[in-house]
Amino acid sequence: MSASASDRLADIPLDWPGLWLHMLRARDGSPSAQLSHCPERGWMVDEAIGARASALFDLYKPVLDARVRQRQLRSRAPWVVAQLGQSLDGFVATATGDSYYVNGAHCLLHLHRLRALCDAVLVGAGTVATDNPQLTTRRVPGPQPVRVVMDPAARLDGLSRVFRDGQAPTLWVCDSHHAAQARSRLGQAPGRAEVVGVDGLLATDATGAYHPQRAVAALAERGLRLLFVEGGGITVSRFFTAGALDRLHLVVAPVLIGSGRRGLQAPAHAVMADCPRPKARTLALGPDMLWDLELRTS
């Protein structure tokens, strides 16, 4: 491991575990002795807490506030946050595909917290093929999100554990033209995923690109309106370029890879004045630095 047990504990101030449990209640719309909701300011902490716990609360507060807006306005509009961990020089893995560990244990806890606060966690086919992730909340208290695998052309074989372990509901999102192929690969395995065919998901050119907004809309129709795009670099970049993200957590690790798989890739601009400069704040996660980027105001 890249971080010791003491490193993990350093990310958890003494007043954080109790506050987290109150935040899980807020997730479900319930105020508590420590948290209350104000129409103008959103969720607020009503009791004195330490600086570290306060900074962590501020990081997750936009997710909680977005859920309240959806509930109060009876809005079917989705809200999407993404997270991407990369090196100082902008890579998520080496040229051989080795990504263990770009980021440390603090970032891993952050991922599990975001999973617990959102309706669904979404990853691309490449992440499933390479990492065979579980996408659960096993490291923190909290509910399991619906697991969503973006695989428009149904390239996966359907054997990855996310499709078959039954730990949480799983959706295999494909273009409608490839949905039958995905279903045939799943067979009748217990705990198998559900295939969701989306009309027009794949672009009509030969690039293999797809339309993230169509996937987001299809998930919203299923009641999954608070989405967490966890990776990998290509998937997050596609959602970013398509304007499908409300917020991005970009975690930069103090490591230089030199060459490999790219992290965030943004549309090119010829003039510096045209380059977007989203509202940002930073928070240290152990040795890593998280950039909290507000891409779209509410």
C-alpha positions as CSV (number, residue, x, y, z in Angstrom):
1,M,0.0,0.0,0.0
2,S,1.1,3.5,-0.6
3,A,-0.2,4.8,2.7
4,S,0.2,3.3,6.1
5,A,-2.6,2.7,8.7
6,S,-1.5,5.9,10.5
7,D,-1.9,7.8,7.2
8,R,-5.5,6.6,6.9
9,L,-6.3,7.7,10.5
10,A,-4.9,11.1,9.8
11,D,-7.7,11.8,7.4
12,I,-10.3,11.2,10.0
13,P,-10.5,13.8,12.8
14,L,-12.1,12.7,16.0
15,D,-15.3,14.7,15.3
16,W,-15.7,13.4,11.8
17,P,-17.3,9.9,12.3
18,G,-20.3,11.4,14.2
19,L,-20.7,14.2,11.7
20,W,-20.7,11.7,8.8
21,L,-23.6,9.8,10.3
22,H,-25.5,13.1,10.5
23,M,-24.7,13.7,6.9
24,L,-26.1,10.3,6.0
25,R,-29.3,11.4,7.6
26,A,-29.2,14.7,5.7
27,R,-28.7,12.6,2.5
28,D,-32.2,11.2,3.2
29,G,-33.6,14.6,4.0
30,S,-33.7,14.4,7.7
31,P,-32.3,17.2,9.9
32,S,-30.5,16.2,13.1
33,A,-29.1,17.7,16.3
34,Q,-25.9,18.7,14.3
35,L,-27.2,19.6,10.8
36,S,-30.1,21.7,9.7
37,H,-31.2,23.0,6.3
38,C,-31.6,26.7,5.4
39,P,-33.4,27.6,2.1
40,E,-30.7,30.3,1.3
41,R,-27.6,28.5,2.5
42,G,-28.4,24.8,2.2
43,W,-27.2,22.3,4.8
44,M,-25.3,23.9,7.8
45,V,-23.5,22.5,10.8
46,D,-25.2,23.7,14.0
47,E,-22.5,22.7,16.4
48,A,-18.8,23.7,16.7
49,I,-16.5,21.3,14.9
50,G,-12.8,21.3,14.1
51,A,-11.3,22.8,11.0
52,R,-10.6,19.5,9.3
53,A,-14.1,18.2,9.8
54,S,-15.5,21.5,8.6
55,A,-13.4,21.4,5.4
56,L,-14.5,17.9,4.7
57,F,-18.2,18.8,5.3
58,D,-17.8,21.8,2.8
59,L,-16.4,19.3,0.2
60,Y,-19.6,17.1,0.3
61,K,-22.1,19.8,1.1
62,P,-22.8,20.5,-2.7
63,V,-23.9,16.9,-3.1
64,L,-26.3,17.2,-0.1
65,D,-27.7,20.5,-1.3
66,A,-28.3,19.2,-4.8
67,R,-30.4,16.3,-3.4
68,V,-32.6,18.8,-1.5
69,R,-33.1,21.0,-4.6
70,Q,-34.2,17.9,-6.5
71,R,-36.6,16.9,-3.8
72,Q,-38.1,20.3,-3.1
73,L,-38.5,21.2,-6.7
74,R,-39.6,17.7,-7.7
75,S,-37.0,18.1,-10.4
76,R,-36.1,15.3,-12.7
77,A,-33.0,17.2,-13.7
78,P,-29.8,15.2,-12.8
79,W,-26.8,16.5,-10.9
80,V,-23.5,15.0,-11.8
81,V,-20.1,15.0,-9.9
82,A,-17.0,13.3,-11.2
83,Q,-13.7,12.5,-9.6
84,L,-10.4,11.8,-11.2
85,G,-7.0,11.1,-9.7
86,Q,-3.9,11.7,-11.7
87,S,-0.2,12.5,-11.4
88,L,1.5,15.9,-11.5
89,D,2.2,15.5,-15.2
90,G,-1.4,14.5,-16.0
91,F,-1.4,10.7,-16.2
92,V,-3.7,8.1,-14.5
93,A,-1.5,5.1,-15.2
94,T,1.9,4.1,-16.7
95,A,2.2,3.0,-20.3
96,T,1.8,-0.6,-19.1
97,G,-1.5,0.3,-17.4
98,D,-0.2,0.2,-13.9
99,S,-2.3,2.6,-11.8
100,Y,-1.6,1.2,-8.3
101,Y,-1.4,3.6,-6.5
102,V,-1.6,7.0,-8.2
103,N,-3.5,8.3,-5.2
104,G,-3.3,7.3,-1.5
105,A,-5.7,5.9,1.1
106,H,-7.2,9.3,1.8
107,C,-8.4,9.6,-1.7
108,L,-9.9,6.0,-1.5
109,L,-11.9,7.0,1.5
110,H,-13.1,10.1,-0.4
111,L,-14.4,7.8,-3.3
112,H,-16.4,5.7,-0.9
113,R,-17.9,8.7,0.7
114,L,-19.0,10.1,-2.7
115,R,-20.5,6.7,-3.5
116,A,-22.5,6.7,-0.3
117,L,-23.9,10.2,-1.0
118,C,-25.0,9.6,-4.6
119,D,-27.7,7.5,-6.2
120,A,-25.3,5.8,-8.6
121,V,-21.6,5.4,-9.3
122,L,-20.6,5.3,-13.0
123,V,-17.4,3.9,-14.6
124,G,-16.3,3.2,-18.1
125,A,-15.8,-0.2,-19.7
126,G,-12.0,0.3,-19.6
127,T,-12.0,0.7,-15.8
128,V,-14.1,-2.5,-15.4
129,A,-11.8,-4.5,-17.8
130,T,-8.6,-3.2,-16.1
131,D,-9.4,-2.9,-12.4
132,N,-12.4,-5.3,-12.0
133,P,-13.8,-2.9,-9.3
134,Q,-16.5,-3.6,-6.7
135,L,-17.8,0.0,-6.5
136,T,-19.2,-0.5,-3.0
137,T,-19.1,1.6,0.2
138,R,-17.3,-1.0,2.2
139,R,-14.8,1.5,3.7
140,V,-17.4,3.9,5.1
141,P,-20.9,3.6,6.7
142,G,-23.5,4.4,4.1
143,P,-25.8,2.9,1.5
144,Q,-24.6,1.1,-1.6
145,P,-25.1,3.1,-4.8
146,V,-26.4,1.6,-8.0
147,R,-23.4,0.6,-10.1
148,V,-23.4,1.8,-13.7
149,V,-21.1,0.6,-16.4
150,M,-20.8,2.7,-19.5
151,D,-20.1,0.3,-22.4
152,P,-21.9,1.7,-25.4
153,A,-20.7,-1.0,-27.9
154,A,-20.9,-3.9,-25.4
155,R,-17.2,-4.7,-25.5
156,L,-17.1,-6.4,-22.1
157,D,-17.6,-10.1,-21.7
158,G,-20.0,-9.8,-18.8
159,L,-17.9,-11.9,-16.5
160,S,-16.5,-9.0,-14.3
161,R,-17.7,-9.2,-10.6
162,V,-19.6,-6.0,-10.8
163,F,-22.0,-7.8,-13.2
164,R,-22.4,-10.9,-11.1
165,D,-21.5,-10.5,-7.4
166,G,-24.9,-9.2,-6.3
167,Q,-23.5,-6.7,-3.8
168,A,-25.5,-3.9,-5.3
169,P,-27.8,-3.3,-8.2
170,T,-25.8,-2.9,-11.4
171,L,-26.8,-1.4,-14.8
172,W,-24.8,-2.2,-18.0
173,V,-25.5,0.8,-20.2
174,C,-25.2,0.1,-24.0
175,D,-26.4,1.6,-27.2
176,S,-29.8,0.0,-28.0
177,H,-28.2,-1.8,-31.0
178,H,-25.8,-3.7,-28.7
179,A,-28.2,-4.4,-25.8
180,A,-29.2,-7.9,-26.9
181,Q,-25.5,-8.9,-27.2
182,A,-24.9,-7.7,-23.7
183,R,-27.9,-9.7,-22.3
184,S,-26.7,-12.8,-24.0
185,R,-23.3,-12.5,-22.3
186,L,-24.9,-12.2,-18.9
187,G,-27.1,-15.3,-19.3
188,Q,-29.1,-16.2,-16.2
189,A,-26.4,-15.8,-13.6
190,P,-27.7,-15.1,-10.1
191,G,-27.3,-11.4,-9.1
192,R,-26.6,-10.5,-12.7
193,A,-26.7,-6.9,-13.9
194,E,-29.5,-5.4,-15.9
195,V,-28.8,-4.2,-19.4
196,V,-30.1,-0.7,-20.3
197,G,-30.3,0.0,-24.0
198,V,-30.1,3.7,-24.8
199,D,-31.3,4.9,-28.3
200,G,-28.6,6.9,-30.1
201,L,-26.0,6.5,-27.4
202,L,-23.2,5.9,-29.8
203,A,-22.0,8.6,-32.2
204,T,-22.6,8.0,-35.8
205,D,-19.0,8.4,-36.8
206,A,-16.3,5.8,-36.4
207,T,-14.5,7.2,-33.4
208,G,-16.4,5.1,-30.8
209,A,-17.5,8.3,-29.0
210,Y,-20.9,8.5,-27.3
211,H,-23.3,11.0,-26.0
212,P,-23.0,11.2,-22.2
213,Q,-26.2,13.3,-21.8
214,R,-28.3,10.6,-23.3
215,A,-27.0,8.1,-20.7
216,V,-27.6,10.6,-17.9
217,A,-31.1,11.2,-19.1
218,A,-31.8,7.5,-19.2
219,L,-30.6,7.1,-15.7
220,A,-32.6,10.0,-14.5
221,E,-35.7,8.4,-15.9
222,R,-35.0,5.5,-13.5
223,G,-34.8,7.8,-10.6
224,L,-31.0,8.0,-10.5
225,R,-30.6,11.7,-10.6
226,L,-27.5,12.2,-8.4
227,L,-24.7,10.6,-10.3
228,F,-21.0,10.1,-9.4
229,V,-18.7,9.5,-12.4
230,E,-15.7,7.8,-10.9
231,G,-13.6,7.0,-13.9
232,G,-11.5,6.4,-15.7
233,G,-9.7,9.2,-17.5
234,I,-11.4,8.7,-20.8
235,T,-14.9,8.5,-19.3
236,V,-14.5,11.6,-17.1
237,S,-13.0,13.5,-20.0
238,R,-16.0,12.6,-22.2
239,F,-18.5,13.8,-19.6
240,F,-16.4,16.9,-19.0
241,T,-16.1,17.8,-22.7
242,A,-19.9,17.1,-23.3
243,G,-20.8,19.6,-20.5
244,A,-22.4,16.8,-18.5
245,L,-20.7,17.6,-15.2
246,D,-21.8,20.0,-12.5
247,R,-18.7,19.5,-10.4
248,L,-15.3,17.9,-10.8
249,H,-13.0,16.7,-8.1
250,L,-9.5,16.5,-9.6
251,V,-7.0,14.9,-7.2
252,V,-3.4,15.4,-8.1
253,A,-0.7,13.1,-6.6
254,P,2.9,14.2,-6.0
255,V,4.2,11.7,-8.5
256,L,5.7,12.0,-12.0
257,I,4.9,9.2,-14.5
258,G,6.4,10.7,-17.7
259,S,4.3,8.7,-20.2
260,G,1.2,6.6,-20.0
261,R,-2.6,6.9,-19.9
262,R,-3.8,10.5,-19.9
263,G,-5.9,11.9,-17.1
264,L,-8.3,14.8,-17.7
265,Q,-8.4,15.9,-21.4
266,A,-10.2,19.1,-22.1
267,P,-11.1,20.8,-25.4
268,A,-8.2,22.8,-26.9
269,H,-8.2,26.6,-27.0
270,A,-5.9,28.7,-29.1
271,V,-6.2,31.9,-27.0
272,M,-5.5,31.9,-23.2
273,A,-8.3,34.4,-22.6
274,D,-10.8,31.7,-24.0
275,C,-9.6,29.0,-21.6
276,P,-12.2,28.3,-18.9
277,R,-11.2,29.1,-15.3
278,P,-13.9,27.4,-13.1
279,K,-14.4,28.5,-9.6
280,A,-12.1,26.3,-7.5
281,R,-10.9,25.5,-4.0
282,T,-8.4,23.0,-2.8
283,L,-8.2,20.5,0.0
284,A,-5.3,18.2,1.0
285,L,-6.1,14.5,1.1
286,G,-3.0,13.1,2.7
287,P,-0.1,13.8,0.3
288,D,-2.6,14.4,-2.6
289,M,-4.2,17.7,-3.4
290,L,-7.9,17.8,-4.4
291,W,-9.1,20.5,-6.7
292,D,-12.9,21.0,-6.2
293,L,-14.1,22.6,-9.5
294,E,-17.5,24.2,-9.8
295,L,-18.4,23.7,-13.5
296,R,-22.0,24.8,-13.4
297,T,-23.8,27.0,-10.9
298,S,-27.1,25.8,-9.5
